């Protein structure tokens, strides 16, 4: 009996540990948490604001102090980084038609049709990048109403309209650009003047001031004929 009790206790402990490990793994690999971690790692801080579409594996996050935008797809496996001045505008597409839009330098086109969508609600972010010019997030598609954790049609439309207002306010802000680095002009080094040490004064013999020896009357002229 003691052996059987110990065995049952051991099996219970192992089962509890495996259950706890599995729960922790599911929590860590949760789609929303994975996308948020990717955005945080890319921006260097938690994104604010950000939008994640559960069930689609996509999201977008902003870091306003550093003027950066990051888009993520494939449940956080892939991402693209943009600067905020590369974001040109946003389209709100309802039932395959552009229902609202806001772009830099253009008058905003607000959403004036609030009827429940039937074919889909999509936000399309347009960037000034020839290689990757846009990024779309499907906030609602037919069939999402019956899936747990996804938005209903009315909720998706309200969320999209809220993001359109947020993007309009964001696109009106002047983008703080980093100051240009000062241009350095090379200067030819100049040769420093060499200090010339003055020569010591030469001591002169006072006799040099006298008359030449041949003018001395005491000395005879070697050329004189005696």
Residue pairs with C-beta under 8 A, 6 or more apart in sequence:
27 33
31 54
31 55
31 57
31 75
31 76
32 52
32 54
34 75
34 76
35 52
35 57
35 58
35 59
35 72
35 75
35 76
36 46
36 47
36 50
36 52
36 59
36 61
37 76
38 59
38 70
38 72
38 76
38 79
39 46
39 47
39 50
39 59
39 61
39 70
39 72
39 79
40 46
40 47
42 61
42 70
42 72
42 79
42 81
43 61
43 63
43 66
43 68
43 70
44 63
44 66
45 63
47 61
47 62
47 63
47 70
48 61
48 62
48 63
48 64
49 61
49 62
49 166
50 59
50 60
50 61
50 62
51 59
51 60
51 61
51 123
51 137
51 159
51 163
52 58
52 59
53 59
53 137
53 138
53 139
54 149
54 150
55 144
55 147
55 149
55 150
56 137
56 138
57 73
57 74
57 75
57 76
58 71
58 72
58 73
58 137
58 138
59 71
59 72
59 76
59 137
60 69
60 70
60 71
60 72
60 125
60 135
60 137
61 69
61 70
61 72
62 68
62 69
62 70
62 84
62 170
63 69
63 70
64 84
64 170
67 83
67 84
67 85
67 175
67 176
68 81
68 82
68 83
68 84
69 81
69 82
69 83
69 84
69 86
69 87
69 127
70 79
70 80
70 81
70 82
71 79
71 80
71 82
71 125
71 135
72 78
72 79
73 79
80 132
80 135
82 127
82 129
84 170
84 175
85 128
85 175
85 177
86 127
86 128
86 129
87 125
87 126
87 127
87 128
87 170
87 171
88 103
88 104
88 126
88 127
88 128
89 101
89 102
89 103
89 104
89 106
89 126
89 167
89 171
90 101
90 102
90 103
90 123
90 124
90 125
90 126
90 163
90 164
90 167
91 98
91 100
91 101
91 123
91 124
91 126
92 98
92 99
92 100
92 101
92 111
92 121
92 122
92 123
92 124
92 160
92 161
92 164
93 99
93 120
93 121
93 122
93 123
93 124
94 111
94 113
94 117
94 120
94 121
94 122
94 157
94 160
95 117
95 118
95 119
95 120
96 119
96 120
98 109
99 111
99 113
100 108
100 109
100 110
100 111
100 112
100 161
100 164
101 108
101 109
101 164
102 108
102 109
102 164
102 167
102 168
102 171
103 126
103 171
104 171
108 168
110 164
111 160
111 161
111 164
114 157
116 153
116 154
116 157
117 140
117 153
117 156
117 157
118 142
118 153
119 142
120 138
120 140
120 141
120 142
121 138
121 139
121 140
121 153
121 156
121 157
121 160
122 136
122 137
122 138
122 139
122 160
123 136
123 137
123 139
123 160
123 163
124 134
124 135
124 136
125 134
125 135
125 136
125 137
126 133
126 134
127 133
127 134
127 135
139 151
139 156
139 157
139 159
139 160
140 150
140 151
140 152
140 153
140 155
140 156
140 157
144 150
144 151
144 152
144 153
144 156
145 152
145 153
151 159
213 219
214 221
